[in-house]
């Protein structure tokens, strides 16, 4: 296991996704900043937070469980960004799809390695 979660590329990418999502939410209409915007911010912050928390757990199975939670939050963010685009709050081209896909792949790889060890 990696000693410091801040060295993990997946955590770094998740932190960048947070910055991106926060910037996107700033462009939402005022009433949506408190509704969909708040939900998006909570979900995106959950991703690197669960990666970090899992890294600090005592067992591989617990670590894998927290990475799985992070992946679920990632899909929540993806869905909410799609909704924001459908509602006209952000252009579809602004959704960081490749970043989301990359984080998902890294999480899957880590989960599989932890569960097979």
PyMOL commands that set and color helices and strands:
alter all, ss='L'
color gray80, all
select helices_A, chain A and resi 5-7+9-25+30-33+36-55+60-86+92-94+97-116
alter helices_A, ss='H'
color red, helices_A
deselect
rebuild
show_as cartoon
